Amino acid sequence: MNTPRKDIHNSDVPRLCQSCDVRHKGMCGALNANELVDFAKLTRVAKVSAGDVLLQEQGPIRSYANVMRGVLKLTKTIADGRQQIVGLQFAPDFVGRLHQDESPVRVEACSDVEVCSITRNALRKMLEENPALEAKLLHQALREVDQGREWMLALGRKTAHEKVASFLMMMVRQIDPFAGGNVATAFDLPLTRTEIGDFLGLTIGTVSRELTRLRRVGVIQISSHRHIDILNLEALRQCAG
């Protein structure tokens, strides 16, 4: 007779962890049931409103977090004071830079966000005791590097039409981590058109024009200014190049 495997699905782990939809994909995926119990004692879930800042550029890093819901934007300030969006974070991305005292970017919620946070000292201690956890975080960091390279390609080589379509495809893939093998076909844009233009290196007029173009050919539907319905996912994928 086979003995049922005891894991985070059927063991006595904290209720918070049982209800977390992203625990397998984030850093908690490297922890067994007993380690999750210890981890839960060191963490807290916090709700962050759109516009709130989690980390300041060059500000001290006192804690880390995993994104559970929502979208964060990463920005850097150039010499004349203007800010440039250099990345977006979704569930289950890791917020903060390991082994670094200051944050290289400003981290701001661009939608209502829920995070599971842990102090810097507590996470450092866990990393010393659990090499698999550090390996998991390294894997997540490398994934973000790969995503950044993909966006360098998009910004450097793609047309405005392809850039906007690529942005929507990113939303499709990333904005709903609870969809399982499916993808989100309806969502609210987490960024304004100005911010999308900033992220893609386009003017607000070009962003609006390309969204309208996609709407007119029946690829998307736009309502309430920010709500997007994907009507033809394959056509959107082709538009993204």
Backbone as CSV, one residue per row, in Angstrom:
resi,resn,N_x,N_y,N_z,CA_x,CA_y,CA_z,C_x,C_y,C_z
1,MET,0.851,-1.203,0.000,0.000,0.000,0.000,0.881,1.246,0.000
2,ASN,0.596,2.144,-0.896,1.380,3.371,-0.989,1.006,4.342,0.116
3,THR,2.011,4.983,0.684,1.776,5.991,1.716,1.617,7.349,1.061
4,PRO,0.528,8.061,1.336,0.327,9.376,0.709,1.495,10.302,1.026
5,ARG,1.946,11.036,0.015,3.044,11.963,0.228,2.558,13.167,1.022
6,LYS,3.308,13.499,2.056,2.942,14.646,2.886,3.645,15.882,2.357
7,ASP,2.897,16.815,1.842,3.496,18.035,1.331,2.596,19.208,1.668
8,ILE,2.821,20.339,1.006,2.077,21.537,1.387,0.620,21.471,0.981
9,HIS,0.227,20.451,0.221,-1.183,20.319,-0.133,-1.971,19.647,0.986
10,ASN,-1.341,18.689,1.704,-2.121,17.892,2.638,-1.526,17.825,4.037
11,SER,-0.555,18.653,4.358,0.037,18.649,5.688,-0.450,19.848,6.482
12,ASP,-0.080,19.877,7.744,-0.558,20.943,8.632,0.328,22.174,8.509
13,VAL,0.271,22.819,7.376,1.024,24.048,7.175,0.119,25.223,7.513
14,PRO,0.695,26.402,7.714,-0.133,27.561,8.053,-1.231,27.798,7.021
15,ARG,-2.373,28.213,7.497,-3.516,28.442,6.617,-3.192,29.469,5.544
16,LEU,-2.406,30.481,5.918,-2.028,31.506,4.944,-1.300,30.889,3.761
17,CYS,-0.392,29.953,4.028,0.369,29.316,2.944,-0.529,28.424,2.101
18,GLN,-1.505,27.762,2.744,-2.412,26.896,2.003,-3.243,27.698,1.002
19,SER,-3.548,28.930,1.339,-4.406,29.750,0.471,-3.618,30.593,-0.524
20,CYS,-2.282,30.486,-0.485,-1.447,31.291,-1.379,-1.341,30.601,-2.730
21,ASP,-1.786,31.268,-3.787,-1.819,30.677,-5.122,-0.462,30.651,-5.806
22,VAL,0.517,31.412,-5.315,1.787,31.517,-6.030,2.940,30.859,-5.290
23,ARG,2.642,30.125,-4.223,3.731,29.601,-3.394,4.621,28.619,-4.148
24,HIS,4.074,27.876,-5.109,4.875,26.896,-5.829,5.854,27.563,-6.789
25,LYS,5.476,28.712,-7.341,6.297,29.366,-8.358,7.301,30.337,-7.752
26,GLY,7.024,30.867,-6.578,7.916,31.813,-5.942,8.963,31.124,-5.096
27,MET,9.596,31.912,-4.213,10.683,31.350,-3.414,10.191,30.255,-2.470
28,CYS,8.918,30.275,-2.102,8.387,29.252,-1.197,8.361,27.874,-1.843
29,GLY,8.484,27.827,-3.174,8.507,26.539,-3.850,9.706,25.696,-3.478
30,ALA,10.741,26.310,-2.884,11.938,25.576,-2.473,11.823,25.036,-1.051
31,LEU,10.694,25.302,-0.373,10.547,24.920,1.037,9.620,23.724,1.180
32,ASN,9.980,22.815,2.092,9.071,21.715,2.403,8.067,22.168,3.453
33,ALA,7.186,21.270,3.866,6.093,21.646,4.764,6.614,22.208,6.086
34,ASN,7.602,21.545,6.684,8.141,22.019,7.965,8.818,23.373,7.821
35,GLU,9.529,23.565,6.718,10.199,24.840,6.484,9.191,25.957,6.247
36,LEU,8.057,25.626,5.625,7.014,26.629,5.433,6.440,27.101,6.766
37,VAL,6.332,26.181,7.720,5.843,26.545,9.048,6.776,27.579,9.669
38,ASP,8.092,27.319,9.593,9.070,28.263,10.150,9.058,29.577,9.376
39,PHE,8.927,29.469,8.051,8.935,30.662,7.209,7.743,31.567,7.526
40,ALA,6.573,30.951,7.736,5.356,31.719,7.996,5.463,32.540,9.276
41,LYS,6.260,32.063,10.225,6.437,32.800,11.481,7.238,34.078,11.279
42,LEU,7.965,34.141,10.173,8.853,35.279,9.928,8.284,36.263,8.908
43,THR,7.160,35.916,8.299,6.615,36.739,7.223,5.303,37.403,7.632
44,ARG,4.919,38.380,6.851,3.609,39.005,7.029,3.079,39.413,5.660
45,VAL,1.786,39.331,5.498,1.149,39.744,4.251,0.727,41.206,4.385
46,ALA,1.088,41.993,3.403,0.763,43.412,3.422,0.047,43.797,2.134
47,LYS,-0.953,44.657,2.253,-1.654,45.189,1.087,-1.141,46.598,0.812
48,VAL,-0.764,46.821,-0.432,-0.167,48.087,-0.843,-1.074,48.739,-1.883
49,SER,-1.410,49.982,-1.670,-2.299,50.690,-2.597,-1.529,51.208,-3.800
50,ALA,-2.221,51.339,-4.920,-1.611,51.886,-6.134,-1.001,53.254,-5.832
51,GLY,0.236,53.442,-6.242,0.938,54.702,-6.005,1.861,54.666,-4.820
52,ASP,1.715,53.683,-3.941,2.596,53.576,-2.778,3.965,53.046,-3.206
53,VAL,5.000,53.502,-2.517,6.381,53.128,-2.843,6.877,52.084,-1.853
54,LEU,7.374,50.961,-2.384,7.916,49.910,-1.536,9.403,50.115,-1.269
55,LEU,10.134,50.559,-2.296,11.559,50.833,-2.157,11.898,52.106,-2.925
56,GLN,12.749,52.928,-2.332,13.224,54.120,-3.013,14.527,53.818,-3.733
57,GLU,14.736,54.472,-4.865,16.005,54.317,-5.568,17.139,54.803,-4.667
58,GLN,18.147,53.973,-4.504,19.282,54.213,-3.615,18.878,54.249,-2.140
59,GLY,17.644,53.826,-1.850,17.196,53.751,-0.466,17.607,52.434,0.172
60,PRO,17.630,52.375,1.498,18.064,51.158,2.189,17.073,50.013,1.997
61,ILE,17.597,48.804,1.894,16.767,47.602,1.804,16.704,46.974,3.192
62,ARG,15.538,47.071,3.818,15.362,46.510,5.163,14.547,45.226,5.155
63,SER,13.836,44.990,4.046,13.033,43.779,3.944,12.880,43.396,2.482
64,TYR,12.454,42.165,2.272,12.201,41.638,0.941,10.745,41.189,0.872
65,ALA,10.279,40.880,-0.345,8.891,40.450,-0.476,8.701,39.630,-1.736
66,ASN,7.671,38.815,-1.722,7.185,38.130,-2.905,5.865,38.775,-3.310
67,VAL,5.699,39.074,-4.581,4.432,39.612,-5.067,3.412,38.477,-5.111
68,MET,2.275,38.684,-4.464,1.203,37.692,-4.477,0.109,38.072,-5.470
69,ARG,-0.183,39.346,-5.561,-1.178,39.865,-6.509,-0.782,41.274,-6.912
70,GLY,-1.196,41.664,-8.117,-0.959,43.035,-8.539,0.318,43.200,-9.351
71,VAL,0.611,44.463,-9.674,1.746,44.791,-10.541,2.554,45.927,-9.922
72,LEU,3.870,45.776,-9.949,4.789,46.814,-9.496,5.565,47.351,-10.691
73,LYS,5.934,48.623,-10.631,6.803,49.172,-11.673,8.135,49.573,-11.053
74,LEU,9.197,49.332,-11.819,10.551,49.669,-11.396,11.008,50.869,-12.217
75,THR,11.473,51.910,-11.549,11.892,53.117,-12.266,13.273,53.560,-11.817
76,LYS,13.952,54.260,-12.726,15.227,54.896,-12.408,15.141,56.363,-12.820
77,THR,15.861,57.207,-12.108,15.852,58.645,-12.366,17.097,59.033,-13.150
78,ILE,16.910,59.787,-14.235,18.054,60.255,-15.018,18.470,61.631,-14.518
79,ALA,19.572,62.147,-15.059,20.216,63.334,-14.504,19.306,64.546,-14.399
80,ASP,18.393,64.724,-15.354,17.538,65.916,-15.336,16.286,65.732,-14.485
81,GLY,16.186,64.619,-13.758,15.073,64.402,-12.845,13.938,63.567,-13.402
82,ARG,13.954,63.307,-14.707,12.903,62.480,-15.287,13.077,61.023,-14.865
83,GLN,11.930,60.322,-14.789,11.968,58.915,-14.420,11.682,58.039,-15.632
84,GLN,12.357,56.911,-15.683,12.168,55.944,-16.754,11.736,54.612,-16.147
85,ILE,10.638,54.050,-16.661,10.220,52.714,-16.222,11.151,51.698,-16.863
86,VAL,11.835,50.911,-16.045,12.813,49.942,-16.556,12.351,48.501,-16.373
87,GLY,11.197,48.310,-15.764,10.705,46.947,-15.602,9.388,46.907,-14.863
88,LEU,8.721,45.777,-14.960,7.483,45.515,-14.240,7.639,44.206,-13.474
89,GLN,6.977,44.100,-12.343,7.009,42.864,-11.570,5.592,42.386,-11.307
90,PHE,5.406,41.081,-11.441,4.121,40.417,-11.249,4.318,39.280,-10.247
91,ALA,3.223,38.673,-9.821,3.336,37.471,-8.997,4.007,36.370,-9.819
92,PRO,4.967,35.619,-9.266,5.469,35.634,-7.896,6.852,36.267,-7.807
93,ASP,7.082,37.405,-8.475,8.410,38.007,-8.511,8.892,38.406,-7.119
94,PHE,10.213,38.432,-6.967,10.876,38.755,-5.705,11.243,40.235,-5.708
95,VAL,10.869,40.936,-4.651,11.097,42.379,-4.551,12.313,42.639,-3.668
96,GLY,13.295,43.335,-4.213,14.511,43.636,-3.463,15.710,42.974,-4.112
97,ARG,16.891,43.407,-3.750,18.128,42.863,-4.307,18.915,42.185,-3.192
98,LEU,19.121,40.889,-3.345,19.870,40.140,-2.348,21.316,40.634,-2.268
99,HIS,21.869,40.576,-1.054,23.290,40.881,-0.825,23.644,42.300,-1.261
100,GLN,22.683,43.199,-1.184,22.936,44.593,-1.528,22.249,45.487,-0.512
101,ASP,22.938,46.529,-0.073,22.401,47.386,0.991,21.345,48.366,0.489
102,GLU,21.487,48.810,-0.764,20.581,49.810,-1.305,19.886,49.288,-2.562
103,SER,18.672,49.780,-2.791,17.924,49.369,-3.971,18.395,50.161,-5.190
104,PRO,18.712,49.492,-6.302,19.133,50.216,-7.503,17.976,50.881,-8.238
105,VAL,16.733,50.550,-7.860,15.554,51.097,-8.535,14.510,51.511,-7.510
106,ARG,13.615,52.363,-7.943,12.436,52.709,-7.162,11.353,51.684,-7.489
107,VAL,10.715,51.134,-6.475,9.676,50.128,-6.667,8.353,50.710,-6.197
108,GLU,7.408,50.843,-7.115,6.126,51.490,-6.823,4.973,50.622,-7.306
109,ALA,3.914,50.570,-6.527,2.722,49.814,-6.927,1.976,50.595,-7.997
110,CYS,1.721,49.947,-9.146,0.917,50.620,-10.180,-0.490,50.030,-10.240
111,SER,-0.798,49.142,-9.304,-2.159,48.675,-9.050,-2.195,48.333,-7.574
112,ASP,-3.348,47.981,-7.049,-3.373,47.488,-5.676,-2.609,46.167,-5.637
113,VAL,-1.701,46.044,-4.690,-0.765,44.923,-4.652,-0.827,44.244,-3.287
114,GLU,-0.639,42.938,-3.295,-0.520,42.167,-2.061,0.833,41.475,-2.092
115,VAL,1.612,41.653,-1.019,2.938,41.046,-0.949,3.093,40.269,0.349
116,CYS,3.961,39.277,0.300,4.359,38.531,1.497,5.787,38.951,1.801
117,SER,5.986,39.661,2.906,7.283,40.265,3.176,8.002,39.585,4.330
118,ILE,9.331,39.703,4.320,10.186,39.135,5.351,11.349,40.094,5.563
119,THR,11.802,40.239,6.794,12.897,41.160,7.058,14.183,40.644,6.427
120,ARG,15.080,41.553,6.189,16.356,41.209,5.550,17.146,40.208,6.396
121,ASN,17.222,40.465,7.707,17.991,39.582,8.575,17.387,38.184,8.646
122,ALA,16.055,38.102,8.685,15.401,36.796,8.763,15.651,35.983,7.497
123,LEU,15.574,36.642,6.333,15.804,35.912,5.093,17.264,35.478,4.981
124,ARG,18.187,36.323,5.394,19.599,35.947,5.355,19.857,34.684,6.172
125,LYS,19.234,34.605,7.330,19.405,33.420,8.169,18.843,32.186,7.482
126,MET,17.681,32.323,6.844,17.087,31.190,6.136,17.962,30.739,4.973
127,LEU,18.578,31.689,4.281,19.434,31.342,3.154,20.660,30.558,3.611
128,GLU,21.179,30.908,4.771,22.326,30.180,5.311,21.971,28.734,5.625
129,GLU,20.724,28.510,6.026,20.296,27.174,6.422,19.694,26.379,5.272
130,ASN,19.367,27.045,4.170,18.672,26.372,3.074,19.238,26.816,1.731
131,PRO,20.271,26.136,1.224,20.862,26.494,-0.073,19.856,26.416,-1.226
132,ALA,18.868,25.515,-1.114,17.875,25.386,-2.188,17.060,26.662,-2.334
133,LEU,16.830,27.364,-1.218,16.081,28.620,-1.268,16.876,29.682,-2.012
134,GLU,18.174,29.757,-1.734,19.011,30.723,-2.438,19.076,30.397,-3.929
135,ALA,19.134,29.100,-4.257,19.149,28.697,-5.663,17.845,29.101,-6.353
136,LYS,16.730,28.991,-5.638,15.431,29.385,-6.198,15.409,30.880,-6.498
137,LEU,15.932,31.675,-5.574,15.952,33.123,-5.778,16.906,33.499,-6.907
138,LEU,18.007,32.770,-7.040,18.922,33.014,-8.147,18.230,32.710,-9.466
139,HIS,17.469,31.626,-9.509,16.735,31.266,-10.718,15.745,32.367,-11.086
140,GLN,15.047,32.921,-10.091,14.098,34.000,-10.365,14.818,35.226,-10.896
141,ALA,15.993,35.543,-10.317,16.751,36.706,-10.767,17.212,36.533,-12.213
142,LEU,17.642,35.332,-12.569,18.086,35.071,-13.936,16.910,35.154,-14.909
143,ARG,15.739,34.728,-14.442,14.546,34.834,-15.292,14.247,36.302,-15.594
144,GLU,14.408,37.169,-14.596,14.175,38.589,-14.815,15.205,39.165,-15.790
145,VAL,16.451,38.683,-15.700,17.484,39.122,-16.646,17.086,38.741,-18.068
146,ASP,16.604,37.514,-18.249,16.170,37.061,-19.573,15.016,37.910,-20.094
147,GLN,14.070,38.238,-19.210,12.946,39.077,-19.615,13.427,40.470,-20.023
148,GLY,14.416,40.986,-19.284,14.970,42.286,-19.626,15.622,42.290,-20.997
149,ARG,16.297,41.187,-21.328,16.923,41.085,-22.653,15.872,41.024,-23.759
150,GLU,14.775,40.346,-23.485,13.702,40.293,-24.469,13.156,41.688,-24.740
151,TRP,13.045,42.506,-23.669,12.527,43.850,-23.865,13.531,44.755,-24.562
152,MET,14.826,44.488,-24.363,15.837,45.226,-25.128,15.657,44.975,-26.617
153,LEU,15.361,43.718,-26.972,15.090,43.381,-28.376,13.850,44.111,-28.871
154,ALA,12.789,44.089,-28.036,11.544,44.738,-28.436,11.739,46.233,-28.652
155,LEU,12.444,46.884,-27.738,12.624,48.324,-27.830,13.571,48.710,-28.961
156,GLY,14.526,47.833,-29.240,15.530,48.184,-30.241,15.154,47.836,-31.666
157,ARG,14.321,46.810,-31.866,14.096,46.309,-33.211,12.645,46.324,-33.676
158,LYS,11.705,46.322,-32.744,10.309,46.190,-33.153,9.699,47.540,-33.517
159,THR,8.674,47.487,-34.363,7.923,48.685,-34.724,7.012,49.074,-33.563
160,ALA,6.426,50.265,-33.654,5.499,50.720,-32.617,4.329,49.757,-32.477
161,HIS,3.814,49.280,-33.603,2.696,48.336,-33.580,3.087,47.056,-32.859
162,GLU,4.279,46.542,-33.153,4.754,45.315,-32.508,5.017,45.528,-31.021
163,LYS,5.513,46.710,-30.664,5.787,47.001,-29.252,4.502,46.979,-28.426
164,VAL,3.465,47.652,-28.908,2.210,47.709,-28.160,1.584,46.317,-28.072
165,ALA,1.617,45.580,-29.162,1.090,44.209,-29.137,1.899,43.333,-28.195
166,SER,3.208,43.513,-28.173,4.067,42.741,-27.269,3.756,43.060,-25.815
167,PHE,3.487,44.335,-25.542,3.121,44.733,-24.182,1.833,44.043,-23.753
168,LEU,0.849,44.009,-24.623,-0.412,43.341,-24.293,-0.206,41.834,-24.114
169,MET,0.676,41.241,-24.914,0.969,39.818,-24.753,1.634,39.554,-23.403
170,MET,2.460,40.483,-22.945,3.069,40.335,-21.621,1.993,40.365,-20.544
171,MET,1.024,41.252,-20.692,-0.074,41.300,-19.745,-0.852,39.986,-19.751
172,VAL,-1.087,39.450,-20.929,-1.815,38.189,-21.068,-1.107,37.078,-20.296
173,ARG,0.218,37.020,-20.439,0.982,35.933,-19.821,1.182,36.127,-18.318
174,GLN,1.299,37.379,-17.881,1.788,37.633,-16.532,0.747,38.131,-15.536
175,ILE,-0.277,38.804,-16.001,-1.107,39.545,-15.055,-2.011,38.661,-14.216
176,ASP,-2.277,37.429,-14.685,-3.123,36.517,-13.915,-2.365,35.226,-13.632
177,PRO,-1.628,35.161,-12.503,-0.845,33.961,-12.202,-1.693,32.796,-11.739
178,PHE,-3.001,32.984,-11.584,-3.873,31.940,-11.050,-4.659,31.237,-12.152
179,ALA,-4.316,31.526,-13.405,-5.095,30.975,-14.503,-4.689,29.560,-14.892
180,GLY,-3.665,29.023,-14.207,-3.211,27.673,-14.519,-2.610,27.627,-15.903
181,GLY,-3.034,26.673,-16.725,-2.502,26.562,-18.071,-3.140,27.537,-19.036
182,ASN,-4.160,28.243,-18.578,-4.837,29.210,-19.433,-4.151,30.568,-19.342
183,VAL,-4.625,31.507,-20.083,-4.100,32.867,-20.025,-5.261,33.823,-19.828
184,ALA,-4.940,34.977,-19.264,-5.977,35.978,-19.043,-6.397,36.571,-20.377
185,THR,-7.673,36.590,-20.664,-8.169,37.187,-21.903,-8.897,38.504,-21.643
186,ALA,-8.948,38.921,-20.390,-9.533,40.212,-20.034,-8.811,40.725,-18.801
187,PHE,-8.435,41.994,-18.809,-7.689,42.545,-17.680,-7.748,44.065,-17.745
188,ASP,-7.417,44.698,-16.628,-7.270,46.145,-16.577,-5.795,46.491,-16.740
189,LEU,-5.494,47.408,-17.620,-4.110,47.832,-17.798,-3.580,48.437,-16.506
190,PRO,-2.434,47.983,-15.998,-1.900,48.530,-14.747,-1.220,49.881,-14.929
191,LEU,-0.925,50.244,-16.174,-0.246,51.499,-16.470,-1.149,52.420,-17.271
192,THR,-0.944,53.715,-17.100,-1.615,54.682,-17.954,-0.979,54.632,-19.347
193,ARG,-1.616,55.268,-20.324,-1.029,55.296,-21.660,0.306,56.040,-21.660
194,THR,0.421,57.065,-20.823,1.695,57.775,-20.704,2.782,56.843,-20.186
195,GLU,2.448,56.053,-19.172,3.426,55.120,-18.604,3.777,54.005,-19.582
196,ILE,2.788,53.527,-20.333,3.065,52.511,-21.353,4.035,53.075,-22.386
197,GLY,3.789,54.319,-22.804,4.691,54.966,-23.745,6.091,55.106,-23.175
198,ASP,6.178,55.466,-21.909,7.466,55.587,-21.229,8.192,54.247,-21.243
199,PHE,7.460,53.190,-20.933,8.033,51.848,-20.869,8.496,51.366,-22.242
200,LEU,7.733,51.718,-23.287,8.020,51.225,-24.636,8.840,52.191,-25.484
201,GLY,9.106,53.371,-24.959,9.835,54.360,-25.750,8.992,54.976,-26.847
202,LEU,7.688,55.161,-26.559,6.749,55.732,-27.539,6.051,56.941,-26.924
203,THR,5.459,57.768,-27.769,4.660,58.870,-27.266,3.277,58.342,-26.872
204,ILE,2.576,59.115,-26.043,1.225,58.717,-25.641,0.307,58.646,-26.858
205,GLY,0.527,59.548,-27.830,-0.294,59.533,-29.036,-0.102,58.250,-29.836
206,THR,1.140,57.777,-29.924,1.421,56.550,-30.663,0.799,55.347,-29.964
207,VAL,0.887,55.311,-28.631,0.278,54.207,-27.875,-1.224,54.162,-28.130
208,SER,-1.870,55.310,-28.014,-3.327,55.371,-28.229,-3.685,54.979,-29.656
209,ARG,-2.903,55.421,-30.602,-3.167,55.121,-32.010,-3.046,53.613,-32.277
210,GLU,-2.034,52.978,-31.708,-1.840,51.544,-31.946,-2.888,50.704,-31.226
211,LEU,-3.329,51.129,-30.042,-4.420,50.432,-29.363,-5.705,50.531,-30.187
212,THR,-5.946,51.720,-30.724,-7.132,51.905,-31.568,-7.042,51.038,-32.820
213,ARG,-5.869,50.945,-33.387,-5.665,50.115,-34.577,-5.983,48.648,-34.282
214,LEU,-5.519,48.149,-33.131,-5.808,46.767,-32.744,-7.306,46.569,-32.502
215,ARG,-7.950,47.609,-31.968,-9.391,47.509,-31.743,-10.153,47.476,-33.067
216,ARG,-9.758,48.298,-33.994,-10.477,48.397,-35.266,-10.409,47.111,-36.085
217,VAL,-9.307,46.361,-35.952,-9.183,45.113,-36.726,-9.703,43.913,-35.940
218,GLY,-10.334,44.167,-34.788,-10.996,43.103,-34.053,-10.098,42.235,-33.200
219,VAL,-8.886,42.710,-32.885,-7.979,41.923,-32.038,-8.300,42.121,-30.567
220,ILE,-8.646,43.351,-30.178,-8.966,43.658,-28.785,-10.234,44.498,-28.729
221,GLN,-10.769,44.587,-27.536,-11.866,45.505,-27.255,-11.459,46.327,-26.049
222,ILE,-11.721,47.626,-26.099,-11.333,48.531,-25.012,-12.585,49.129,-24.397
223,SER,-12.676,49.050,-23.073,-13.792,49.680,-22.367,-13.269,50.311,-21.087
224,SER,-13.943,51.323,-20.612,-13.537,52.031,-19.393,-12.093,52.503,-19.463
225,HIS,-11.624,52.804,-20.669,-10.299,53.366,-20.933,-9.172,52.379,-20.658
226,ARG,-9.254,51.623,-19.541,-8.150,50.729,-19.181,-8.489,49.247,-19.326
227,HIS,-9.760,48.910,-19.442,-10.117,47.494,-19.495,-9.951,46.953,-20.914
228,ILE,-9.215,45.842,-21.017,-8.921,45.232,-22.311,-9.497,43.826,-22.365
229,ASP,-10.217,43.524,-23.429,-10.646,42.156,-23.729,-9.892,41.701,-24.972
230,ILE,-9.242,40.545,-24.864,-8.540,39.986,-26.014,-9.537,39.154,-26.816
231,LEU,-9.837,39.596,-28.033,-10.823,38.914,-28.871,-10.183,37.865,-29.772
232,ASN,-8.928,38.078,-30.134,-8.239,37.145,-31.020,-6.779,37.036,-30.558
233,LEU,-6.517,36.052,-29.699,-5.184,35.915,-29.098,-4.130,35.577,-30.148
234,GLU,-4.443,34.731,-31.095,-3.465,34.345,-32.106,-3.097,35.547,-32.978
235,ALA,-4.094,36.363,-33.302,-3.817,37.557,-34.097,-2.928,38.531,-33.303
236,LEU,-3.185,38.655,-32.020,-2.341,39.523,-31.180,-0.918,39.000,-31.145
237,ARG,-0.763,37.687,-31.028,0.578,37.089,-31.016,1.315,37.383,-32.318
238,GLN,0.611,37.333,-33.426,1.236,37.618,-34.717,1.603,39.098,-34.830
239,CYS,0.754,39.965,-34.301,1.056,41.399,-34.319,2.293,41.722,-33.490
240,ALA,2.529,40.916,-32.453,3.676,41.143,-31.577,4.994,40.729,-32.227
241,GLY,4.897,40.047,-33.368,6.102,39.662,-34.080,6.790,38.462,-33.480
